[in-house]
Amino acid sequence: MTLITQLSRLTDLAYDAAEGGSWESFLAATASVFDVEQANLMTDVPDSGSGRPLGQEHSWGALPSSWYPDPSNDQLMERTWRLPRGRIAVIQRLAESNEHALSEHYRTFLVEARLNHLVLALVPQTRGRVAFFSLVRTVDQAPFSPEEIEAIEGLIPHMRRALRLAGERSAPPRKNLFEHSPYGLVLLDEEGQSLAVNDLAGELLTNGDGIWSLGSSINIAGVRDFPAFVASLLESGPDFAPAVLRIERRKAEQPLAAIVAPAPAEWSQVGGRPAAAVLVLGDPEQSNSPEADVLVAHYGLTRSEARLAVMLVETRTLKAAAARLGIAAETARHHIKSVFHKTRTHSQAELVRLLVRHPTALFTPLGGSRPSILLSAKS
């Protein structure tokens, strides 16, 4: 069985786990495919940016726990925190050399625990939370090959989507448009002070990468005094011209896009206090599209077709989507023709526009239940 074929089986197990199956079954299969002594997945970890990850543990293997006694000086974990979410860290040949420039005490600790080759990743799960994924080979095993590393990189996007699906199924339904928005939203008073923050904005503020808060004051990298900046915009009146900001980040490749605009009428009061402006934050590393279950129910796609359509939104090209899914280009072309027919679209660009504008790209089915088509209206 080829590595690509086995990767397809692992992605199916990841989605099965997200829909109520067992993460342990996924880890056992992953350990078998990549011939590792230990496979771990810790879910629901607060994205703190440092320290030992704390969450719900799922594991396969018999190696004892090997966390470094001093969490603040766990060098590999700290390096993993600094990577963009979803990118893997590959550490190999710890017993043979110190090419990773670790302290000798730290490297000795790992080698004595029989750790020699590791793959580590922090995979986005829900807003403000990640999953810590690790694969471990011991001193008796060979390093991961380039082909195996490439396959693991191909598995991560599926884990990301499966983890998000699992999180959405277990999360309580949101209550209003302010919370449903795919953008970070901060309502501001006439002095530029924060009145209300939705979940996504709260996550960005907690991460503190380019934007953070001190009490009710918002701080933005490159803006000397953000509340004063907002107050100056309001001097021209309640219908002031919106201001566009670019917020550079240290821990992400892409900056945040932001705009300060007059507060919409429906959000003009927060607990009896008037809201004068809204700060809208867009994260280009977030992609919004309907879940595969929605496309199966709405358009009659097969699950394979639905997964390809969702992946096309994320990767923008059929070739990249096929590579991420581990399917042949010819198979992808066959699926996409069927998707075009069922969605009544005629090109990849038209299909992507349809999906990103689909209501469930912004609104997740409540309670994580499988969607169903209740009525087909015809004029």
N, C-alpha and C positions, 0 to 999 in steps of 0.2 A: 504494500500500500504506500503510495507516494506521500510526501510531506504535505502537499497541497490538499490531497484527499483527506488526510487525517486532520488538517486544519479546519476543513469544512465540518467534520464531525465535532470538533471542539467548539466551534461557533454555535452549532445546534445545541450542545449541552449547556453553553452559557445562557442562551435564550430560554432553554428549559428551566434552568435554575432561577432565572428572573421571573418566570411565570409560576413559581411555587415548587420547583424541583429542588435538587440538592446541589449546593456549591461543592460539597465534598466529592460528589460523583464527577463534576467537572474537573476538580483538582486531581483526582485519581487518574483520569484519562490524560490530563495534561502532563502529569508526571511520567506516565507510560510513553507518551509520544516523544517527550524530550529527554527521557532517561535521566531523571533527577532523583535525588534521595529525599528531597523535601519540596513540597509545593504549598504555599500559604496564600491566603486571601483574607485580609482584615477589612471588613466593611464598616460603613458609618463612622469613619474617622474624621474628627474635626480638622479642617484644613488650616492648622495652626501655623504652618511654615517652619516649624522647628520642633525638636524633641522627639520622644518616643511616641509612635502612633498608638492610639487607644481606640478600640472599637470591638466589633463582634468578630471573633476569630473562627476561621474555617481552615483546616489543614489536612494534609496527607503526608505521611512519612513518619519515621521513627527517630529523627534527630532531636536531641534535647533542645530546650529553649536556649538561644545564644545571644540574647540582648546584652549589649555592653553595659556594665554596671553603672556608668555615668552617662545618662541619657543626653546631657548637654554636650558631651564630647564623643558621641557616636558618629564618627567621621563619615562613613558611608551613608548613614541615614540623613545627615545634614546635607550632604551633596545631592541626595535624591530629592530632598525638599526644595532645593534651588532649581531643579529642572522644571521646564514647562510640564504641566499636568498631561499625562498620557505618553510622555517620552520615557523610554527605558534607559536604565543605567546598567552597563555591562562591566563586571569586575572579574578578571580572570587571572589564574596562576598566582594566587596569593602566597602559596607555599614556596614557589620557585623564585620569586623576585618581588621587589617593592616598587614596581613601575607606576603604581597609583599614588606614590608619595604619601603613604599613611605613616603615622607614628609607629615606631617599632613595637611599642607595648600593645598598641591597638591591633596591629597585624598579627602579633604572636597570639593574642587572645582568640582571634578568628581561626587561625590555623590549628590551635590546640582544640578548638571546637570542631575540627575536621572540615571547616568551610574553605573551599578553594576557588570555585567558580560560581558567580552569582549573577542573576538578572533581577533588578529591582525596578518598580514603577509605582507611581502614585496616579491612580486612574480616577478622573472626575466621576462623581456619583450623583449627588444632588447639590443644590446650592449650599456652599459652605462646607461640604463634606466630600471626602475622597475615599477610595479603597486602596490599601497597600497590598501589592502583589509581589511575590518573590518566588524564584526558582533557585534551588541550591544543588550544586554538585560537590562532592567531597574530594579529599586529597587522592583518592584511589581512582578518580574518573578523569576523562579527557575534557578539555575545554569545549564550550559551545562553538559549533562551526558557524561560518558566515551564513550558511543556508538556514540553520536553526535560529539564528538571531533574526534573520529576515522574517521567518515564519512567526516568531514571537511578536515582532513589530506589527505583523499583519493581524495577529489575534487581538491586540490591545483595543483597536477601535470597536470591535464587537463586544469586548468586555465593557467598554465605556457605555455603549448603547444598552447592553443588558443590565448593567448596574443602574443606569438612569431609569430604565423601565421598572426594575425592582423597587427603586426608591419611590417612584410615582405611584406604584400600586399600593404601597404601604402608607403613603402620606395622606393626611386629611385633605379634603377638597378645599380649594381656596374660595374666598367669599366675594371678591369684587374685582372690577377691571383694574384697579390700582395694583392689586397683588398679582393679577393674571398677566400683566404686561411682560413681554419678553425683554423689556428695557429696565435698567435701574432707574427708579424715580425718587426724587427728594423734593418735597414741597417746602418752600422757603417763605418767610415773612418779609415785610418791607425792609427789614434791616439785614436780610440775607441769612437769618438764622433758621436752622432746620426745625420743621414742624412735624413732618412724617416721612418715613422711609419704608419702601417696600423691600421684600426679601432679597432681591438681586442687588439693590443698592446697598443694603445692609451687609451682604457678603463682601462686596467690593470695598466698603469702608473698613470692615473687620480685617481684610487682607492687608490693607494699608499700603498697597503698591500704587503710588501715584496719587491716591486720594484717601483721606482718612478724616476722622472726626475727633474733636475735643469738646465734650459736652454737646451743645447744640450748634457749634461752629464747624463748618466744613472747611477742610484744608485741601488745596490742590497744588501739586508740584508745578512750579513755574508761574503760579499766581500768588503775588505777595500777600494779599489780604482778600480772600474770596468774598466774605460777607460785605466788605466795602465795595468790591467790584459789582456785586448784585445791586447794592443800594444805589450805585452810580447809574446803572441801567434804568432803574425805576424813576430816576429824576426826570426822565423825559415823559413819564406818564404810565398808566397801567397797561397800555398797549405798546410797550417799548419794542424796538426791533430786537429779535433774538440774537444772541451771541454764540458763536461756535468755538469750541475749545478742543485742543488735542492734548491728551494726558499721557505722557510717556510713562512706561512702567519698567522696572528693573527685572522683574521675574517673568515677563512675557515678551514675546517677540513683537506683537502688535500693540500700538497704543490704544487707549480707550478713546472713543469719539463721544463728545459731550456737547450739549446745547442748553443754554439758559433761555427760557421763554416765559411769556405770561402764563400764569396758572389757568387751566381750563375752568369754566364756570362751575362744573360739577365737583371740582376739588377746591373751590374758593374758600371753604371753611373747614378748619380742623379743630374739633373740640371747642368751637365758639371763637376761635382765633382766625383772622383773615389770612389766607395764603395769597401772596403777591406774585410768586414765580415758581417755576418747576425746573429742576435740574434733571435732564434726561441723559442717561449713560448707556452707551452701546458698546458691548464687548465683541469685537470681530472674531474672537475664538469660540464664541457660542454660535451654533447653527440651529435653526428652528425648522422643523418639518413634521408632518404627521407621523405617528407611530405606524409600524407595519400593520398592526391589527386594524387600524382605521382604514388603511388602503385596501386591505382584504375585504372588509365589510362594505366599504363605500363603492369601490370600483370592481370588485370581484377578482382582484389579482390573486395569484398564488402567493404563498409566503416567500418563495424564492424571488418572484417578480417584485413583491413589495419591498423586500430587503434591498434589492438592486436600486429601486426608485429612491428609497431613503438615502442610500449611500451616494447616489448621484448628486443629491442636494449638497451633501457634505464635501464631496471631492470635486464636483463640477465637470468631470470628464468620465466617459464610459470606461476608458482604459484604466483610469485610477480606481474607479469603483469596482471593476472586475478584479483588479489586483488586491484590493482590500478584502474582498469577499473570498478570494482564493478560487475563482472560477475562470474558465478559459474565455478568451475574447469572443470566440464564436458563440459560446453559451450566452454570454452577456448580450450579444447582438440579437440572438433569438428572443431572449426575455424582453429586451427593450422594444422590439417590434410588437410583441403582445401587449406590453404596457401602453404603447401609443394607441393601439386599437381600443383597448378597454377604457382609457381615459380621454379618448377623442382628441388627442394631441398629435402633432406631426413632426416635432423636433425635440431635442434634448432641452433647448432653451425654453421652449413653450411648456414642457413638462415641469421643469424646475419652477417656472413662474407660477404654474398651477398649484404646486405643492406648497411653496412658501406662503402663498396667499390663502391656503386652506384654513378654515377656522381652527382646526385642531392643531395647526402649527403654533398657535398662540394659546389655545385652551385645551388642556389635557382632559380626557374623559374622567368625570368625577369618580372618586373612589378607586381609580385604577381598573374599573370593570371593562370587560371586552365590549367595544362598541357594536351596535347593530343598526341596520337601516330599518327604521320604523315606517317610513312613508316615502314613496317616490311620486313627486308631484309632476303632473304633465299639464301643459296649457292646452 
